[in-house]
Amino acid sequence: MPKIFLLDTELEPGFITIKDEKAHYLSTVLRCGRGDLLLIKDSRGCSYLSRITDVGRREVAIELLEKQDLDPEPLLHIKLLQGLLKGEKMDLVIQKSTELGVKEIIPVVTERSQIRETRKVSRWKKIAEEASRQSGRNTIPSISEPIGIQKLFIASVVPEGGIIFWEQKGETIRETIRRFAGRAEIALFTGPEGGFSEREIETASKHAFVTASLGKRILRAETAAIAAVSIIQYEMGDIGV
């Protein structure tokens, strides 16, 4: 069954009209027709079984039939702090971490980030929306504008304490996870190409971040992010439950 998100919208059963880009997506990309069923998700994360009543080139008329209570969202709130990556590497991290259930993604400009600024946040939000739709999530993770690592901690946009992954040294991930047992929210900090500097590790440590290792093998930055989220979701979230 096709699924779409209506962002910044709170719905109730009844008739609505979908316009512009999402109407084009339904009529042209998905080739939906009159009478087809559709699952619509609103800004509160609510899902509605719906039926298409009319299809035009720029507008699609919808009847919201019933509200559904199924909630596939993980209980664990993961905030991914990702050292800013080049090109499609960042796209991949956005896509896969969204599929896994990350709630927030904050791109961070670090000492070894090969790019210092970007205009791709709107693109990343579209990638996250598509990944949420594909994976059946009820919500789309928030994606922030890139922020410098010093401002990251000064602005208090992360919870006090988290895990920062460093290839040079650190506790094993199994040891580290024990420290956060029972937490409903956790921040995971993974680096850019080239990893973190010692000064950045020291800064994170001052804000109660625990340094952890993902093993003896050196992983690509995008691989490390996906592996870290997967492990934490398995141990503390809902993967495998």
C-alpha positions as CSV (number, residue, x, y, z in Angstrom):
1,M,0.0,0.0,0.0
2,P,1.5,3.4,-0.9
3,K,2.4,5.7,2.0
4,I,3.0,9.5,2.2
5,F,3.8,12.0,4.9
6,L,1.9,15.3,5.2
7,L,4.3,17.4,7.2
8,D,3.1,20.2,9.5
9,T,-0.4,18.8,9.2
10,E,-2.7,17.3,11.8
11,L,-5.4,15.2,10.3
12,E,-8.8,14.0,11.3
13,P,-11.1,11.5,9.4
14,G,-12.8,13.3,6.5
15,F,-12.0,14.6,3.0
16,I,-8.7,16.4,2.1
17,T,-7.0,17.5,-1.1
18,I,-3.3,16.9,-1.7
19,K,-1.6,19.3,-4.1
20,D,1.6,20.0,-6.0
21,E,4.6,17.7,-5.4
22,K,2.9,15.0,-3.4
23,A,-0.1,15.0,-5.9
24,H,2.4,14.5,-8.7
25,Y,4.1,11.7,-6.7
26,L,0.8,9.9,-6.3
27,S,-0.6,10.4,-9.8
28,T,2.5,10.2,-11.9
29,V,5.2,8.3,-10.0
30,L,3.0,5.7,-8.2
31,R,0.2,5.9,-10.8
32,C,-2.5,5.8,-8.2
33,G,-6.1,5.8,-9.4
34,R,-9.5,6.5,-8.1
35,G,-10.5,3.9,-5.5
36,D,-6.9,3.0,-4.5
37,L,-6.1,2.7,-0.8
38,L,-3.4,4.8,0.7
39,L,-1.7,5.2,4.2
40,I,-1.2,8.8,5.2
41,K,0.9,9.9,8.2
42,D,0.7,13.4,9.7
43,S,3.0,15.6,11.8
44,R,2.0,13.9,15.0
45,G,3.0,10.5,13.8
46,C,-0.6,9.3,13.4
47,S,-1.5,7.0,10.5
48,Y,-4.8,7.0,8.5
49,L,-6.1,4.4,6.1
50,S,-7.4,6.4,3.2
51,R,-9.0,6.1,-0.2
52,I,-8.3,8.1,-3.3
53,T,-11.6,9.6,-4.6
54,D,-10.3,11.6,-7.5
55,V,-7.0,12.1,-9.4
56,G,-5.9,15.2,-11.3
57,R,-2.6,16.4,-12.6
58,R,-2.0,18.8,-9.8
59,E,-4.6,17.7,-7.1
60,V,-5.6,14.4,-5.6
61,A,-8.8,14.1,-3.5
62,I,-8.6,11.7,-0.5
63,E,-11.0,10.3,2.0
64,L,-9.5,9.5,5.4
65,L,-11.3,6.3,6.4
66,E,-9.9,5.4,9.8
67,K,-7.1,6.2,12.2
68,Q,-4.7,3.3,12.8
69,D,-2.8,2.8,16.1
70,L,0.1,0.7,14.9
71,D,3.3,2.5,16.0
72,P,6.6,1.1,14.5
73,E,8.7,3.8,16.2
74,P,11.5,2.6,18.5
75,L,11.3,3.5,22.2
76,L,14.9,4.5,22.3
77,H,15.6,8.1,21.2
78,I,18.9,8.0,19.3
79,K,20.4,11.4,18.5
80,L,23.2,10.8,15.8
81,L,25.9,13.4,15.8
82,Q,27.7,12.8,12.5
83,G,31.0,14.4,11.5
84,L,30.2,16.1,8.2
85,L,30.9,13.8,5.2
86,K,31.5,14.5,1.6
87,G,28.9,13.9,-1.2
88,E,26.9,10.7,-1.2
89,K,28.5,9.4,2.0
90,M,26.3,11.7,4.0
91,D,23.3,10.8,1.9
92,L,23.9,7.1,2.8
93,V,24.2,7.8,6.6
94,I,21.0,9.8,6.5
95,Q,19.1,7.1,4.6
96,K,20.3,4.1,6.6
97,S,20.1,5.7,10.1
98,T,16.6,6.8,9.3
99,E,15.6,3.2,8.3
100,L,17.1,2.0,11.6
101,G,15.1,4.4,13.7
102,V,17.3,7.4,14.6
103,K,15.1,10.3,15.9
104,E,17.5,13.2,15.3
105,I,20.6,13.8,13.0
106,I,23.0,16.6,13.7
107,P,25.8,17.2,11.1
108,V,28.9,18.4,12.9
109,V,31.8,20.3,11.4
110,T,35.0,18.9,13.0
111,E,38.7,19.6,12.6
112,R,39.1,16.9,9.9
113,S,35.8,17.5,8.1
114,Q,36.8,17.8,4.4
115,I,33.9,20.2,3.8
116,R,33.0,23.1,6.2
117,E,29.6,24.1,5.0
118,T,26.8,22.7,2.8
119,R,23.5,23.6,1.2
120,K,22.2,20.0,1.2
121,V,20.1,20.0,4.3
122,S,16.9,20.2,2.3
123,R,18.1,17.3,0.2
124,W,18.9,15.3,3.3
125,K,15.3,16.0,4.6
126,K,13.9,14.6,1.4
127,I,16.1,11.5,1.7
128,A,15.0,11.0,5.3
129,E,11.3,11.4,4.3
130,E,11.7,8.8,1.6
131,A,13.5,6.4,3.9
132,S,10.9,6.8,6.6
133,R,8.1,6.1,4.1
134,Q,10.0,3.0,2.7
135,S,10.7,1.6,6.2
136,G,7.2,2.2,7.5
137,R,8.0,4.7,10.1
138,N,5.4,7.1,11.5
139,T,7.8,10.0,11.9
140,I,10.7,11.6,10.0
141,P,13.9,12.3,12.0
142,S,14.8,15.9,12.4
143,I,17.9,17.1,10.6
144,S,19.7,20.2,11.8
145,E,21.9,22.7,10.0
146,P,25.6,21.8,10.4
147,I,27.2,23.1,13.6
148,G,30.8,23.4,14.8
149,I,31.9,20.9,17.5
150,Q,32.6,23.6,20.0
151,K,29.2,25.2,19.5
152,L,27.6,21.8,19.7
153,F,28.4,21.5,23.4
154,I,28.0,25.1,24.3
155,A,24.5,25.3,22.8
156,S,23.5,22.2,24.9
157,V,21.8,20.6,21.9
158,V,22.9,17.2,23.0
159,P,22.1,15.4,26.3
160,E,24.8,15.3,28.9
161,G,26.6,12.1,28.2
162,G,26.8,9.8,25.2
163,I,29.1,7.6,23.2
164,I,31.9,9.0,20.9
165,F,33.4,6.4,18.6
166,W,37.2,6.5,18.0
167,E,39.3,4.1,16.1
168,Q,42.5,4.7,18.2
169,K,41.3,3.6,21.6
170,G,38.3,3.3,23.9
171,E,36.2,0.8,25.8
172,T,34.6,-2.1,23.9
173,I,31.1,-1.3,22.8
174,R,29.7,-4.0,25.1
175,E,31.4,-2.4,28.1
176,T,30.2,1.0,27.1
177,I,26.5,0.0,26.6
178,R,26.3,-1.2,30.2
179,R,26.8,2.4,31.3
180,F,23.7,3.5,29.5
181,A,21.3,0.7,30.5
182,G,17.8,1.9,31.0
183,R,18.3,5.2,29.2
184,A,15.4,6.4,27.0
185,E,17.7,8.8,25.1
186,I,21.3,8.5,23.9
187,A,23.6,10.5,21.7
188,L,26.1,8.7,19.4
189,F,28.9,10.7,17.9
190,T,30.7,9.3,14.8
191,G,33.5,11.1,13.0
192,P,34.2,12.3,9.5
193,E,36.8,10.9,7.1
194,G,40.0,10.8,9.1
195,G,38.2,10.5,12.4
196,F,38.4,12.7,15.5
197,S,41.5,14.5,16.8
198,E,42.7,14.0,20.4
199,R,41.5,17.5,21.3
200,E,38.0,16.7,20.1
201,I,37.9,13.5,22.2
202,E,39.0,15.5,25.2
203,T,36.2,18.0,24.6
204,A,33.6,15.3,24.4
205,S,35.0,13.6,27.5
206,K,34.5,16.8,29.5
207,H,30.8,16.6,28.6
208,A,30.5,13.0,29.9
209,F,30.9,11.3,26.5
210,V,32.5,7.9,26.8
211,T,35.0,6.9,24.1
212,A,34.2,3.5,22.6
213,S,35.7,1.3,19.9
214,L,33.9,-0.6,17.1
215,G,36.7,-3.2,17.0
216,K,40.1,-3.7,15.6
217,R,39.3,-3.1,11.9
218,I,39.3,0.5,10.6
219,L,35.8,1.3,9.2
220,R,34.9,3.9,6.7
221,A,33.1,6.9,8.3
222,E,29.8,6.0,6.8
223,T,30.1,2.3,7.7
224,A,31.0,3.3,11.3
225,A,27.9,5.4,11.7
226,I,25.6,2.7,10.4
227,A,27.3,0.0,12.5
228,A,27.1,2.1,15.6
229,V,23.4,2.8,15.3
230,S,22.7,-0.9,14.4
231,I,24.5,-2.2,17.5
232,I,22.9,0.3,19.9
233,Q,19.5,-0.4,18.4
234,Y,20.0,-4.2,18.9
235,E,21.3,-3.8,22.4
236,M,19.0,-1.0,23.7
237,G,16.3,-0.5,21.1
238,D,13.8,-2.8,19.3
239,I,15.9,-4.6,16.7
240,G,15.7,-8.3,17.3
241,V,12.9,-7.9,19.9
